[in-house]
């Protein structure tokens, strides 16, 4: 496909871009920015309604003076994003090494320092733990923060999968043949050969060769000409589910409920798509990702069962969101509150 942005320029305009930018990295960066922006937007909404407590931070007033004030927790969003990026990359790499240990043993340096070979769940778990640690340190309400981040996380996952599709980095599905394609399905959604695909940073030209190298699968389907582009399926699912979570964000239930729903949805989506992918089987015919998915679905179900109770306590006077609350302007915008 287009592992580098220069490949897109080459096909569309006939010249190579001088910028050595990888498509996967560009889409991952876009995903993080979108997630952070949506989270900030939702945190400010919760703050203005008095549903999340203010936090103390150093702010600069109109005269350029720094002072400690009570403000919306959204002031820490970009710091939280930075922590999530670093922890997410480390976790993704560690889980991928565990999933493909044999490949790591054969080429440890290449696998460790390659930009490819990242496992989403590893990144999600370590990034979540790291962000929660920092949020608690800054006295941000973690359940509310988790709810605020849920729609953005799901949408960001879909954007990131576009990067996987463009780079052809190994997240493809099983072998497929156009002979089985329903007439109403476009060919590119049914089978793809991923020319110029990258596996652990190395270009692979032949689809059968890169399948064998990346996942040791045997293409034994008569007439198979490529693989299912499962990244596109996940992009569609994630964007739809992310939109659903965004609609549900004004739920009347206890804090943490929406994040529990997110765990169920992301777990179910990944569990099902794994049946079309080529990852190794760990136990009982299920892959590592499917076992993690089961864990996430279970945790989410427990959370929904425990938190499906309506919030009956209105915002207290003197807190952001109340009618006379400091910390909100006449327009409802969050403003710093002096300590």
CORPECOR-V719577 format. One record per pair of residues at least 4 apart in sequence whose C-alpha atoms are under 7 Angstrom apart, sorted by the first residue. I is the first residue (numbers start at 1). J is the second residue. Records with the same first field share a line. If there is no record, write none. Layout:
I: J  J
This chain:
1: 166  167  168  194  195  196  197
2: 7  8  23  166  167  196
3: 22  23  24  166  167  197  198
4: 21  22  23
5: 9  21  22  23
6: 10  16  17
7: 11  16
8: 12
9: 13  14  15  16  17
10: 14  15  16
22: 26
23: 27  163  166  167
24: 28  163  164  166  167
25: 29
26: 30
27: 31  159  160  162  163
28: 32  160  163
29: 33
30: 34
31: 35  156  157  159  160
32: 36  156
33: 37
34: 38  152  156
35: 39  152  153  156
36: 40  77  78  81
37: 41
38: 42  152
39: 43  148  149  152
40: 44  74  77
41: 45
42: 46  148
43: 47  73  74  148
44: 48  72  74  334
45: 49
46: 50  51  52
47: 51  52  53  72  320  321
48: 320  321  328  332  333  334
49: 320  321  322
50: 315  319  320  321  322
51: 315
52: 141  144
54: 70  71  72  73
55: 70  71  72  73  139  140
56: 68  69  70  71
57: 68  69  70  71
58: 66  67  68  69
59: 66  67  68  69
60: 64  65  66  67
61: 65  66
68: 339
69: 336  337  338  339
70: 336  337  338  339
71: 327  335  336  337
72: 334
73: 140
76: 80
77: 81
78: 82
79: 83
80: 84  131
81: 85
82: 86
83: 87  130  131
84: 88  127  130  131
85: 89
86: 90
87: 91  123  126  127  130
88: 92  123  124  126  127
89: 93  123
90: 94  123
91: 95  122  123  126
92: 96  118  119  120  121  122  123
93: 97  117  118  119
94: 98  122
95: 99  119  122
96: 100  117  118  119
97: 101  104
100: 104
101: 105
102: 106
103: 107
104: 108  111
107: 111
108: 112
109: 113
110: 114
111: 200
114: 200  201
115: 200  201
116: 169  199  200  201
117: 200
119: 123
120: 124
121: 125
122: 126
123: 127
124: 128
125: 129
126: 130
127: 131
128: 132
129: 133
130: 134
131: 135
132: 136  142
133: 137
134: 138
135: 139  140  142
136: 140  142
141: 145
142: 146
143: 147  255  256
144: 148  255  256
145: 149
146: 150  256  259
147: 255  256  258  259
149: 153
150: 154  259  262
151: 155  242  243  245  246
152: 156  242
153: 157
154: 158  238  241  242
155: 159  238  239  242
156: 160
157: 161  238
158: 162  234  235  236  238  239
159: 235
160: 164
161: 165  231  234  235
162: 166  231  232  235
163: 167
164: 168  169  171  231
165: 231  232
167: 197  198
168: 194  197  198
169: 197  198  199
170: 199  214
171: 231
172: 227  228  229  230  231  277
173: 227  228  229  230  276  277  278
174: 227  228  276  277  278
175: 219  224  226  227  228
176: 191  224  225  226  227  228
177: 191  223  224  225  226
178: 191
181: 185  190
185: 189
186: 190
187: 191
188: 192
189: 229
190: 228  229
191: 226  227  228  229
192: 226  227  228  229
193: 207  226  227
194: 207
195: 205
196: 203  204  205
197: 203  204  205
198: 202  203  204
199: 203  214
204: 210
206: 210
207: 211  226
208: 212
209: 213
210: 214
211: 215  216  217
212: 216  217  218
215: 278  279
230: 234
231: 235
232: 236
233: 237
234: 238
235: 239
236: 240
237: 241
238: 242
239: 243
240: 244
241: 245
242: 246
243: 247
244: 248
245: 249
249: 258
252: 310  311
253: 257  307  308  309  310  311
254: 307  308  309  310  311
256: 260
257: 261  303  304  307  308
258: 262
259: 263
260: 264  300  301  303  304
261: 265  300  304
262: 266
263: 267  296  297  300
264: 268  296  297  300  301
265: 269
266: 270
267: 271  293  294  296  297
268: 272  293  297
269: 273
270: 274  290  293
271: 290  293
273: 277
274: 290
279: 287
280: 287
281: 285  286  287
282: 286  287  288
286: 290  291
287: 291
288: 292
289: 293
290: 294
291: 295
292: 296
293: 297
294: 298
295: 299
296: 300
297: 301
298: 302
299: 303
300: 304
301: 305
302: 306
303: 307
304: 308
315: 319  321  322
316: 322
317: 322  324  325
318: 322  324  325  326
319: 325  326
320: 325  326  327  328
321: 325
326: 337
327: 334  335  336  337
328: 332  333  334  335
329: 333  334  335
